[in-house]
C-alpha cells in the first residue's frame, strides 16, 4: 500500500469488498489518523565506528571548551571544517523570470553545465568566524590552503593550540593527515569525527544554510558567478553570525548509545 496512490487504494478496497463505497477524502482522513502510515519512512544507521563514543565525546567536549578534562585557555581555538563538493554552475536555457504578484519565480528546467566548484570552509565554533575558498577540485592541496588561510592570521598564528574538527575524507584522514598538518603548523590538533557522523561537525550547519540561501535554485550564468555568490554570502553571513546554539552533550550521547544498545540486545533476544 505504500506504493499506491490514493485513487489506487480507493479502487483496491472496493474491489476486495472491504467497503462498498468510499470517497477519496474519507480514505485520506482515515489513513492520516491511523497509527500506521506506510507512505512515510525514516532512514537510520547504527554507529559503525568501534571508538564512536570516545571520538564523539572529544568533539562534544571541545564545543564546551574542554579537552582531556581541562578547560581550554583563551589562546586555544576550535574550528570545524569540511568540503562541499560538486557545486555546479547550471546555466538555464532561458533566463529565469523574476517573481511577481501571485506568481512565483520561474526557472527553466533545461540547462547546460559550466563547470563545478569544491567549496571548502572553516567555522570558528566559539568566535563565529568564517573562512572559505573555492577550488576546482578536492585534495590535500586545497585543504592545506584553507588551513593556511586561517593559521597565517591572528589570533590563530600565535595560538597555543588550534583544534580542527574534520571528517574522514581522503584529504584529511587518519594520523598521516594529522602529522602532515602539524608539521606545517605545530599548534594544529586534528580531531576526527567518528565514521558516519557528519552531524557532529558544525560546519555542516553552515553548509545547509548555504544550500538553502545561495544554491537553490541553481541558476548561474558562469562558474565565476557561483564563486562570487558563495564568497559574498560568506562575507555577509559572518557580519551577522553568532555561535550556533549546540545542545547535544555527552549526557545526550550516553543516552543515545544506551538506547541503541538496548535496541540491539532486544533484537538478539
C-alpha distance (Angstrom), angle and dihedral (degrees) to the residues before:
residue distance angle dihedral
X1 . . .
X2 3.78 . .
X3 3.82 87.9 .
X4 3.82 96.4 49.5
X5 3.78 127.1 92.7
X6 3.81 120.3 -129.0
X7 3.80 92.3 -100.3
X8 3.82 90.9 49.1
X9 3.82 91.6 51.6
X10 3.80 89.7 47.3
X11 3.80 91.2 53.0
X12 3.81 92.5 44.3
X13 3.83 97.3 52.6
X14 3.80 90.6 49.1
X15 3.84 91.8 47.5
X16 3.82 91.2 50.2
X17 3.81 91.1 49.4
X18 3.81 93.3 -119.4
X19 3.82 87.4 131.7
X20 3.77 132.0 5.2
X21 3.79 93.6 -138.2
X22 3.80 136.4 -6.4
X23 3.78 135.1 170.3
X24 3.77 123.2 -127.1
X25 3.81 91.7 -119.0
X26 3.81 92.3 53.3
X27 3.79 91.3 47.7
X28 3.80 91.0 49.6
X29 3.80 91.1 49.4
X30 3.81 91.3 51.3
X31 3.79 93.4 47.5
X32 3.79 93.0 46.6
X33 3.80 92.0 51.1
X34 3.79 95.4 45.2
X35 3.79 122.9 101.8
X36 3.82 90.6 -128.6
X37 3.79 115.1 66.1
X38 3.82 105.6 175.1
X39 3.80 94.5 -176.9
X40 3.82 91.5 64.8
X41 3.78 125.5 77.4
X42 3.79 141.5 169.3
X43 3.77 126.0 -154.0
X44 3.80 121.6 -136.2
X45 3.77 142.3 178.1
X46 3.79 131.2 -168.5
X47 3.82 117.2 -131.1
X48 3.81 107.6 -87.9
X49 3.78 97.1 -174.6
X50 3.83 111.7 95.5
X51 3.83 87.8 -150.6
X52 3.80 94.4 46.6
X53 3.81 96.4 124.7
X54 3.80 93.7 46.2
X55 3.81 95.3 47.0
X56 3.80 94.9 42.6
X57 3.80 91.4 46.1
X58 3.81 92.0 55.3
X59 3.80 90.7 54.3
X60 3.80 93.5 46.8
X61 3.80 88.7 50.4
X62 3.81 90.9 52.3
X63 3.79 90.2 52.5
X64 3.80 86.4 56.9
X65 3.83 89.7 45.8
X66 3.80 97.1 -107.6
X67 3.80 132.0 123.7
X68 3.79 125.1 -175.7
X69 3.79 90.0 -11.8
X70 3.81 95.2 -52.9
X71 3.82 129.6 104.5
X72 3.78 116.5 -108.6
X73 3.77 117.3 -110.8
X74 3.78 123.8 -120.5
X75 3.82 88.7 -103.7
X76 3.82 93.0 58.0
X77 3.80 122.7 87.7
X78 3.80 138.5 -169.2
X79 3.79 122.6 -145.2
X80 3.80 131.5 178.7
X81 3.80 117.8 -152.4
X82 3.78 140.4 175.7
X83 3.80 144.3 143.0
X84 3.80 126.8 -101.2
X85 3.78 101.4 -154.9
X86 3.82 135.1 -159.3
X87 3.80 99.2 21.3
X88 3.78 98.8 172.9
X89 3.77 129.3 -153.1
X90 3.81 102.3 -134.9
X91 3.77 111.3 -165.7
X92 3.80 108.1 -159.7
X93 3.78 119.9 -133.2
X94 3.80 90.1 -128.0
X95 3.78 126.7 26.5
X96 3.78 115.7 -95.5
X97 3.79 117.2 -105.5
X98 3.79 115.5 -126.9
X99 3.81 117.7 -122.2
X100 3.78 119.5 -94.0
X101 3.82 135.0 -179.0
X102 3.83 109.3 -51.0
X103 3.81 91.7 -1.8
X104 3.80 127.7 91.2
X105 3.77 124.6 -142.3
X106 3.80 111.1 -74.8
X107 3.80 119.1 -140.4
X108 3.79 122.6 -172.0
X109 3.80 112.3 -116.8
X110 3.81 95.8 -143.5
X111 3.78 120.4 72.8
X112 3.77 144.1 154.1
X113 3.78 124.0 -128.7
X114 3.80 119.3 -114.5
X115 3.80 96.7 -172.8
X116 3.79 134.4 -78.2
X117 3.79 140.1 -102.2
X118 3.76 133.3 -145.0
X119 3.78 106.4 -139.7
X120 3.80 113.5 -152.9
X121 3.79 118.3 -167.7
X122 3.79 140.5 173.1
X123 3.81 127.1 -160.3
X124 3.79 124.7 -158.7
X125 3.79 100.3 -137.9
X126 3.80 98.9 -152.9
X127 3.81 101.9 28.4
X128 3.85 96.7 43.0
X129 3.80 91.1 -131.8
X130 3.78 119.8 153.0
X131 3.79 132.4 -154.2
X132 3.78 128.0 179.6
X133 3.77 146.9 155.5
X134 3.79 139.9 -177.3
X135 3.80 120.5 -122.3
X136 3.79 130.7 -178.6
X137 3.79 91.0 -127.5
X138 3.76 142.7 5.3
X139 3.79 126.0 -106.3
X140 3.78 146.2 100.4
X141 3.81 94.3 -56.0
X142 3.83 95.8 55.5
X143 3.81 92.1 44.8
X144 3.77 92.3 50.1
X145 3.81 90.7 48.6
X146 3.80 90.4 54.3
X147 3.80 91.3 48.9
X148 3.82 90.0 47.6
X149 3.80 91.0 51.0
X150 3.79 88.9 58.3
X151 3.78 101.4 35.4
X152 3.80 95.4 48.4
X153 3.80 93.3 64.0
X154 3.81 134.2 63.2
X155 2.95 137.2 -59.3
X156 3.82 91.3 19.9
X157 3.81 94.7 49.4
X158 3.81 91.8 66.3
X159 3.81 97.7 29.3
X160 3.78 121.4 131.2
X161 3.80 90.8 -135.4
X162 3.80 135.0 -5.5
X163 3.80 114.9 -162.4
X164 3.79 114.7 -151.2
X165 3.80 114.9 -162.4
X166 3.82 110.8 -156.8
X167 3.78 137.9 156.2
X168 3.80 126.8 -118.2
X169 3.80 98.0 -85.3
X170 3.78 115.5 149.6
X171 3.83 93.9 -105.8
X172 3.82 93.8 57.2
X173 3.80 105.7 22.7
X174 3.78 126.5 136.9
X175 3.78 135.1 -22.1
X176 3.79 92.5 -44.8
X177 3.80 90.9 65.2
X178 3.82 91.3 45.0
X179 3.81 90.4 52.9
X180 3.82 92.0 46.4
X181 3.80 93.7 53.5
X182 3.78 93.7 42.9
X183 3.81 91.8 50.9
X184 3.82 88.2 59.9
X185 3.81 98.2 36.0
X186 3.83 111.5 23.0
X187 3.81 93.3 -164.2
X188 3.82 93.9 58.6
X189 3.81 117.0 108.4
X190 3.81 112.0 -171.8
X191 3.82 112.7 -148.9
X192 3.81 117.1 -169.9
X193 3.78 124.9 -149.4
X194 3.81 116.5 -130.5
X195 3.80 117.3 -95.0
X196 3.82 113.2 -77.3
X197 3.81 92.5 10.8
X198 3.79 106.0 111.3
X199 3.83 87.4 137.0
X200 3.81 87.0 75.6
X201 3.82 91.1 62.7
X202 3.81 111.3 86.1
X203 3.81 93.1 -154.5
X204 3.81 86.3 73.5
X205 3.81 88.3 66.2
X206 3.79 89.5 57.4
X207 3.81 91.6 45.6
X208 3.81 89.4 54.7
X209 3.81 89.1 53.0
X210 3.82 90.3 49.9
X211 3.80 90.6 50.0
X212 3.81 92.8 53.2
X213 3.81 100.0 38.1
X214 3.80 103.8 32.8
X215 3.79 112.2 21.4
X216 3.82 103.3 39.9
X217 2.93 114.4 111.3
X218 3.79 95.5 25.4
X219 3.80 99.1 -141.1
X220 3.80 114.5 144.0
X221 3.78 133.0 149.8
X222 3.81 94.5 -146.1
X223 3.78 145.4 -4.9
X224 3.80 88.7 -101.7
X225 3.80 89.5 59.5
X226 3.81 90.8 54.5
X227 3.80 90.6 53.6
X228 3.79 92.3 46.0
X229 3.81 91.6 50.5
X230 3.81 94.1 46.8
X231 3.79 95.0 49.1
X232 3.81 93.7 42.0
X233 3.80 90.7 53.0
X234 3.80 90.0 45.8
X235 3.82 89.7 55.5
X236 3.82 91.6 45.6
X237 3.79 93.7 47.9
X238 3.78 93.7 50.1
X239 3.82 90.2 56.7
X240 3.81 91.6 59.4
X241 3.82 100.9 28.2
X242 3.78 125.5 122.1
X243 3.81 125.9 -179.7
X244 3.79 112.9 -77.2
X245 3.79 113.8 -101.3
X246 3.79 96.5 -116.7
X247 3.82 111.4 -171.5
X248 3.83 104.3 167.9
X249 3.82 107.1 104.8
X250 3.79 138.8 175.5
X251 3.81 88.1 -89.9
X252 3.80 90.4 56.8
X253 3.80 89.6 46.7
X254 3.81 91.5 53.0
X255 3.81 91.1 48.9
X256 3.81 91.5 49.0
X257 3.79 93.8 49.7
X258 3.82 90.6 46.4
X259 3.81 90.6 54.2
X260 3.78 91.5 48.8
X261 3.80 91.0 48.4
X262 3.81 92.1 50.1
X263 3.80 90.1 47.6
X264 3.80 91.6 51.9
X265 3.82 92.1 47.5
X266 3.79 91.5 49.8
X267 3.80 91.0 54.3
X268 3.81 91.4 48.3
X269 3.80 90.3 50.5
